[in-house]
Amino acid sequence: MKRKPVMIRIALFAVAFLAAAGAQAQVYKCVDAAGKVVYTQDPCPANMKSDTMTRNRPSAPAAPPADPSADKTDKTDKADKAAKGDAAKSAAPKTAAEQEQAFRKRQQDQAKAAKESEQKSAEAQRKGENCRSAKERLTQFEIGGRMSRINAQGERYYLEDAQIEQEKARARAEVALHCN
């Protein structure tokens, strides 16, 4: 009597093992119009480009096709092969250290670009302020009237016409310098 339940268990185990071996999950690689890649177990929507992936890996790498022009020793062929080799190296998966190094380089590049942008913005703001100030001084001299200054003793004195013309010429030169 004990044999029957053991046989049933073995049969159920064998069926479950075969079912599990055949039920390999399929992974879909979906690429949208913007180039964003999403991996999912569900089929891709109609508006996305899809590609299926399996977990099984080939036991041995595929042999490269025979190249009939392999006998050539021309320098251009060597350069082409070197370029293809470089492309293959860049397409190969990167190690964690290489990925970390590339990430840090991108961060440094972004920080450098942000700093340069900030400096350009500050320079443009400074230049705009200098231009506005020079235009205000020129406008004051062009309005006319009596212009006064304060001397070293703290006393007010009025500019003569020749001095006003000198100051006006200086203000025009500043406008030309800062407002181009």
MOJO-V668305 format. One record per residue. N is the residue number from 1. PHI is phi in degrees with one decimal (999 if undefined). OMEGA is omega in radians with two decimals (none if undefined). Layout:
n=N phi=PHI omega=OMEGA
n=N phi=PHI omega=OMEGA
This chain:
n=1 phi=999 omega=-3.13
n=2 phi=-73.2 omega=-3.10
n=3 phi=-69.5 omega=-3.07
n=4 phi=-63.6 omega=3.11
n=5 phi=-64.7 omega=3.12
n=6 phi=-67.9 omega=3.12
n=7 phi=-63.5 omega=3.13
n=8 phi=-65.6 omega=3.13
n=9 phi=-62.9 omega=3.13
n=10 phi=-64.5 omega=3.12
n=11 phi=-64.7 omega=3.11
n=12 phi=-63.5 omega=3.11
n=13 phi=-62.2 omega=3.14
n=14 phi=-65.0 omega=3.11
n=15 phi=-64.4 omega=3.13
n=16 phi=-64.0 omega=3.12
n=17 phi=-63.2 omega=3.13
n=18 phi=-66.2 omega=3.12
n=19 phi=-65.9 omega=-3.13
n=20 phi=-67.7 omega=3.14
n=21 phi=-67.0 omega=-3.14
n=22 phi=-83.1 omega=-3.08
n=23 phi=-92.2 omega=3.12
n=24 phi=-80.9 omega=-3.11
n=25 phi=-70.0 omega=3.11
n=26 phi=-103.8 omega=-3.11
n=27 phi=-112.0 omega=3.13
n=28 phi=-106.5 omega=3.07
n=29 phi=-105.0 omega=-3.09
n=30 phi=-109.5 omega=3.13
n=31 phi=-120.2 omega=3.14
n=32 phi=-85.6 omega=-3.07
n=33 phi=-63.8 omega=-3.13
n=34 phi=-82.9 omega=3.11
n=35 phi=93.3 omega=3.13
n=36 phi=-75.2 omega=-3.09
n=37 phi=-100.4 omega=3.10
n=38 phi=-129.9 omega=3.08
n=39 phi=-103.8 omega=-3.10
n=40 phi=-150.0 omega=3.08
n=41 phi=-89.3 omega=3.12
n=42 phi=-90.5 omega=3.09
n=43 phi=-60.4 omega=-3.11
n=44 phi=-70.5 omega=3.02
n=45 phi=-62.7 omega=-3.07
n=46 phi=-64.7 omega=-3.08
n=47 phi=-85.1 omega=-3.14
n=48 phi=-116.2 omega=3.07
n=49 phi=-76.9 omega=-3.07
n=50 phi=-122.7 omega=3.09
n=51 phi=-152.6 omega=-3.14
n=52 phi=-95.2 omega=-3.13
n=53 phi=-130.0 omega=3.08
n=54 phi=-123.1 omega=-3.11
n=55 phi=-85.5 omega=-3.11
n=56 phi=-65.5 omega=3.11
n=57 phi=-111.7 omega=3.10
n=58 phi=-65.7 omega=-3.09
n=59 phi=-71.5 omega=3.12
n=60 phi=-134.4 omega=3.12
n=61 phi=-66.2 omega=3.14
n=62 phi=-68.2 omega=3.13
n=63 phi=-74.6 omega=3.12
n=64 phi=-66.7 omega=3.13
n=65 phi=-65.1 omega=-3.13
n=66 phi=-67.9 omega=-3.12
n=67 phi=-104.0 omega=-3.12
n=68 phi=-64.5 omega=-3.12
n=69 phi=-93.4 omega=-3.11
n=70 phi=-68.7 omega=-3.12
n=71 phi=-75.2 omega=-3.12
n=72 phi=-70.0 omega=3.12
n=73 phi=-118.0 omega=-3.12
n=74 phi=-67.5 omega=-3.13
n=75 phi=-62.7 omega=3.14
n=76 phi=-66.5 omega=3.09
n=77 phi=-65.4 omega=3.12
n=78 phi=-64.9 omega=3.12
n=79 phi=-65.3 omega=3.10
n=80 phi=-62.8 omega=3.13
n=81 phi=-65.2 omega=3.12
n=82 phi=-64.5 omega=3.12
n=83 phi=-65.4 omega=3.10
n=84 phi=-65.3 omega=3.11
n=85 phi=-64.2 omega=3.09
n=86 phi=-64.5 omega=3.12
n=87 phi=-65.7 omega=3.12
n=88 phi=-67.4 omega=3.11
n=89 phi=-65.5 omega=-3.13
n=90 phi=-72.4 omega=3.13
n=91 phi=-83.9 omega=-3.13
n=92 phi=-68.4 omega=3.11
n=93 phi=-62.2 omega=-3.12
n=94 phi=-91.6 omega=3.08
n=95 phi=-75.6 omega=-3.14
n=96 phi=-61.3 omega=3.13
n=97 phi=-66.0 omega=3.12
n=98 phi=-66.2 omega=3.11
n=99 phi=-64.5 omega=3.12
n=100 phi=-64.1 omega=3.13
n=101 phi=-64.1 omega=3.12
n=102 phi=-64.4 omega=3.12
n=103 phi=-63.0 omega=3.14
n=104 phi=-63.3 omega=3.09
n=105 phi=-63.4 omega=3.10
n=106 phi=-62.4 omega=3.11
n=107 phi=-64.0 omega=3.13
n=108 phi=-64.2 omega=3.11
n=109 phi=-62.8 omega=3.13
n=110 phi=-66.1 omega=3.12
n=111 phi=-64.2 omega=3.13
n=112 phi=-64.6 omega=3.12
n=113 phi=-64.6 omega=3.13
n=114 phi=-65.4 omega=3.13
n=115 phi=-64.7 omega=3.12
n=116 phi=-63.0 omega=3.12
n=117 phi=-63.5 omega=3.13
n=118 phi=-64.8 omega=3.13
n=119 phi=-65.3 omega=3.11
n=120 phi=-63.8 omega=3.13
n=121 phi=-64.8 omega=3.13
n=122 phi=-64.3 omega=3.13
n=123 phi=-64.9 omega=3.12
n=124 phi=-64.2 omega=3.12
n=125 phi=-67.2 omega=3.12
n=126 phi=-63.0 omega=3.13
n=127 phi=-64.7 omega=3.11
n=128 phi=-63.2 omega=3.12
n=129 phi=-65.9 omega=3.11
n=130 phi=-62.8 omega=3.13
n=131 phi=-63.5 omega=-3.12
n=132 phi=-62.2 omega=3.14
n=133 phi=-64.3 omega=3.13
n=134 phi=-64.1 omega=3.12
n=135 phi=-65.0 omega=3.11
n=136 phi=-64.3 omega=3.11
n=137 phi=-62.6 omega=3.14
n=138 phi=-63.8 omega=3.13
n=139 phi=-61.8 omega=3.12
n=140 phi=-60.4 omega=-3.13
n=141 phi=-74.6 omega=-3.11
n=142 phi=-76.3 omega=3.10
n=143 phi=-63.0 omega=3.11
n=144 phi=95.4 omega=-3.10
n=145 phi=90.8 omega=-3.10
n=146 phi=-85.8 omega=-3.14
n=147 phi=-111.3 omega=-3.14
n=148 phi=-126.2 omega=3.10
n=149 phi=-138.1 omega=3.09
n=150 phi=-111.9 omega=-3.13
n=151 phi=-87.5 omega=-3.07
n=152 phi=-65.3 omega=3.14
n=153 phi=-85.8 omega=3.14
n=154 phi=86.5 omega=3.14
n=155 phi=-97.9 omega=3.11
n=156 phi=-83.1 omega=3.03
n=157 phi=-136.6 omega=-3.10
n=158 phi=-101.1 omega=3.13
n=159 phi=-77.1 omega=3.06
n=160 phi=-84.6 omega=-3.09
n=161 phi=-59.3 omega=3.14
n=162 phi=-66.1 omega=3.11
n=163 phi=-66.5 omega=3.11
n=164 phi=-62.7 omega=3.12
n=165 phi=-64.4 omega=3.08
n=166 phi=-62.8 omega=3.13
n=167 phi=-64.9 omega=3.11
n=168 phi=-63.8 omega=3.11
n=169 phi=-64.3 omega=3.10
n=170 phi=-63.7 omega=3.12
n=171 phi=-65.8 omega=3.09
n=172 phi=-63.9 omega=3.12
n=173 phi=-63.6 omega=3.11
n=174 phi=-66.4 omega=3.11
n=175 phi=-63.6 omega=3.13
n=176 phi=-62.9 omega=-3.11
n=177 phi=-72.4 omega=-3.02
n=178 phi=-91.7 omega=-3.03
n=179 phi=-117.3 omega=3.12
n=180 phi=-105.0 omega=none
